Amino acid sequence: MVTHKQAIILLVFLFILTMGMLAYFVHTDGVENQIENKPKAVEALKTAAELWVNREVDEMHIPYSSTGGKEDKKKTRRSVRTAKDTIVVTIDSLKEHMRLSLSGEMGPKVIILYLLDDFSLETCYSYWLDNMENLKGYRCALQADVNGFEHEDKPRHFIGGDSTLCVPANLLGTYYLDDLYVIEVKAYLQPPAAWKSAEWSSPEILTTLIIGVLMGIGLILYITYTYRKKPDSRPKILQEKYIYQLSGDTYRIGDIEYNDKTGLITCGDKSSFCPPQPHRLLSAFLFAPEHFLSNKEIAEICGWALDDTGIDTRRRSTIKSLRKQLFTEETGIRIDAVKGKNGYQLFVIEIE
């Protein structure tokens, strides 16, 4: 038979198991969502970069046009010439995939912004942040390095956003803003905790969460019910009020007076002397803590061997004899076995 303690241990184990499964589902779902959101962040960055460059150039009111047509021979190089520098690069297919925009206009516009000291990576970062409105809790930053125009006396390192995010663990990717691979941009993305990234409405998480909550409530209610203070089904015991010393060797036990020295028991107009064995037993009950004697103590008081095969019968017979001496049928005096404690207790109940 399963005890209350074993049932509680089992319920606690199942609750912990359910919470472990919930943690696993939440972490797995959160990590998967973080992986899925990285391409979205990249697309948001590409859109932000183009918007930033075009708006900055438009606000400067610089006349700009682009022409082109079909070429008989595919170009293998690109170049740009300034008053102080001439840059020629070989078109690299790998670096082409790292460009934030394959538009032929964006590259020259970015270089113009840089050469005219209007290169604000902080503005690009702001546009990127705005484009990630749907990615709640994500933090980002940009870091740009210019690896050309050595003869230009201009800054070569730029930061957009919180520089503390610019660590390898948060690196989203390395890109180029221009088509000459001169302005290299590193994008950093820090996702929120996995539990914040998880989709809590997913079937696995929602079902496990509901089960866990119900199990937790059930466990609390079961423990509360099991260990609540249960009312005593017996009549009220009045030891302090009805078991006390009158004087000398005389004691009051409920409605009787008992002389511990002579063994005389008086109940109203009735008197009798308690036989030696019940006398010793009653005296022991009277002075025992809470008036309780264990079966072993009763055997020692009565002088019985503990391995006697008939000890249980002899104990019941002696207790029965003592009850008669105490007029238990007429008074509120009781000597009852205490369940779970292997012994008997002398007490007085209130008779209405």
N, C-alpha and C positions, 0 to 999 in steps of 0.2 A: 504494500500500500504506500502510495506517495505521500510524504509528509508535507506540511506547509512550507518548511524550509527548502525541501527539494523542489517543490513547485516554483518557489520564488527564484531559486538558482536557475532553473530551466527557463523561466520567463525573462530573467536578466540576460541569459546567454542569447536567447532568440532576439531580444531587443538590440543587444550589441551587434549581433550578426546583421540585423536589418539596417542599423545605422551604418555599419561597414559597407553594405551593399549600396546604400544611398550615397555615401561618400565616393565610392568607386564610380557610380553612374554620373554623379555631378562632375567629378574630376575629368572623366573620359569625355563627356559631352562638352565641357568647357574647353578642353585642349583642342578637340576637333573643331569647335567654332573659332578658336583663335587661329588655327591653321587656315580655315576657310576665309577668314577675314583679311589675311595678309594680301591676297591678290586685289581685294577691294580697296585696301589702303594704297596699293601701288597705282591703281587706276585713278583714285582720288588725287594722288600726287601729280600724275601726268596732266590731269585736267587743270589742277591748280597752277602748275608751272606755265602752261600755255596761256591761261587767263592772266597770270601775273605779268608775263613778258609783253603780251599784246597791249594790256592796259597801260603799262609803264611807257611803252614807246608811243602810244597814242597820246598820252598826257604830255609828252615832250614835244608834240607837234613836229616830229621829224618826218620830212617827206620820204616815203619808202615805197618801192615798187619791186616786183619780182617778175621776171620773164623767163621763159624757157621753152623748149621744144624737143622734138625727137632728135636723138643723137645717133649717129651711125656707129659710133664706137663708145663702149661703156667706159666711164671715167674710173680711173684707179687712184686718183689723187684729188685732194682739195687744198686750197691755199687761201690765205688772206694777207694783205699787206697794209701796214700802218706806217706812220712817219718814222718810227724807230725799229719796227720789227717786220719780218716776213716769216710767216709760218706755213709750212707745207707738210701735209700729213698723207700717209697712205691709207686708203679706205680699208678698215679692218671689219670683217663680217661679225666678229665676236663683239667688238665695241659698238657696232651698229645696233645690236640687240639691247645694248645698255643705254641707248639714248632715250630720254624721256619723251621725245617727240621726233618722229621721222619727217616732220614738215620741213620743207626746204627754207622756210622763212624764219623759223624759231632760232636756229643757230646764229645767223648774222645779227638778229635783234638782240640776243643775249650778249654777244660780244660788244655791240654798240653800247648797251647799258653799262657794261663793265668799263669800257674805255672812257665813257662820259661820267664816271663816278656815280652812277645811279643804280648800282647793283645792290638791291635791298633783299637779302635772303629772308629777313624777318617778315617782309610782306608776303613772300611766297609761302612761308610757314603758316601765316594767318589764313591764307586762302585754302591751304591743305587742311588745316584744322576745321574750317567751315565745311569743307566737303566730306568730312568724316562725322557728321552729325549723327548718323545712324549707328556708328560704332561707339557706343556709350562706354565711358571709363578708360578709353585708350589715350595714352600720352605719346607725343611725337616730338621730333626735333630734326633739324637739317644742319649739315656741315658741308661747306664747299671749299675746295682748294683749287687755285688757278695754277696750272702747270705750263704756262706759256707767257709770252709778252715780258720776257726777262728785263727788257730795257725800259719798260714802263714803270714809273715810280708810283705804284698803286698797291693797295692791300691785296694779299694773296690768300687770306684765310677768312672765312665768314661763318657765322653761327646764326641759326634761326630757331627760336624756342629755347627750352631748358637744356643748357650744355651738360648738365649732370646725366642726362639720358644717353649721351654719346659714348656708349661703352659697347664692346663687341657683343655682349649678350642681347642687346636690343637692336642690333643691325638688321634692317629690313632688306637693304640692297645698296649697291653702288651704281650710280648712273652718270650720264653726261648730259649737260644742258645744251651743248652746242654740237655741231657736226665736225668740229676739228679736234674733239676729245681734249679740249683745253681746260674746261671748267668741269671738274669732277664733283659730284654731289653724293654724299652718303646720307641715306634716310634711316632714321632710328624710330622704332615703334615699340612702346612698352604696353603690353596688354594688361587688363585688370586681372585680379585673381581668378583662378579657374571657376570658382563657384559663382562669380559675378558674370562670367562669360557663358555659363551654362544656360540652356533653355529649360527653365523649370517646369514648363507646361508639357514637356515631352512625356509620353506614356510611361516609360521606365521610371523616370524621376518622380513623377506625380504619384504613380501607384505605390512606389516604395515609401515615399514621404507619408502618404495617408496611412499605410500599414504601420509605419514607425510611430506616428502620432497616436494611433489607436492602441498600439501595444504599450506605449509609454503611459497613456491614461489608464489602461487596464491594469498595468503593473502597480501604479500608484494606488488605485482603488483597492486592488487585492491586498497589498501590504497594509493599507489603512484598515481594511476590514479584518484582516487576520490578527493584527497586533493592537486593535483598538481595545480600550479598557472595557471589558465585559462586565455587566452587572452580575452580582452574586445572586444565584438562584435560590440560595438557602436563606432562611430567616436571618435577620440581623443579629450578628454575634455581639454580645455585650460583656466581654471579659472585664474591661476596665470598670464597668459600672457594677457588675454583679459577682465578680471574683476578687475579693480583697480580704485583708486581715482585720478582724474585729478587735482582738486583744490577745496578747500572749500567744498561746497555741491554737486559738480559736479563729476560724476563717468562715467567711460567708461565701457560699457558692450558690448563686441564685436564691431559691427559697429555703435552702437548708443551711444549718450551721454544722461545721465539721471541726472536731478537735484532733489536731494532727498528732498529739501525744498519746491520747487514749484510744483514738479511732471511733469516738462516739459521734454518731450522725443524728441530728435532730431536725425533723421536718414538721412544723406545727406541733401537734400533741403526740407525734410519733417519734420514738427514739430507738436506736439499735446500734450495736457495736459491729464495726466492720471487721471481718475475718482478716488474719495476718496478711495473706497474699494480696487481696484487694486493697487492704490498708496501705501496704507499701506502694502499690501501683497508683492509688489516688494521691498519696503524698508526693510521688514523683511527678504526676501530672500537674499538681498544684504549683510546684516550684520550677517546672521546665519552661524554657523560653516559649512564649505564645501557647503554653500548656499543651505542647506537642511532644509525643514520644514516638521514636521510630520502632519498627518491629524488633530490631536488634536490641534496642534499649529495654524494651518490654521483657524480652527473653532474659537479659542480664539481671533485671530487677526481680524477676520471678525465679531465677536460678535454673533456667532451662538450658540444655545443650543446644547450640545452634544447628547441629547436624541431626537433631532428633526428627525422625520422620513424621511424628504426630504433633510437631510444634505449632502448626497453623490451627489445628483443631483445639489445642490447649489454650492458645491465645484468644481465639474467639469465645471459648467457654468462660475464660477469666474476665474478659471485657463484658460479657453478658451478665455475669454475676455482679460486677461492679455497677452496672447500670441499674440493677435491681436495688442495690444498696442506696443509690442516689435518687430513688423514686422518679426515674426519668419519665414514666408514663403520666405522672401528676404534675411535674415541674417542667421548666424550660431548659433543664440541664441535659446536655447531649455529650456522648463520646462516640464520634464517628470516624470511620476510616477516611483518610485524606488521599484523594486520587492523585497518582503520580509521585507521591512522597513516601510510600511504603511505611505508613505509620497511622497513629490515631491522635485525635485532638479533643481535649476537654473544652467545651464552650457552653455559653448560655444564650438561648434565643429569646426574643421578645414574643410573648404569647398574648394575643389580643383577645 
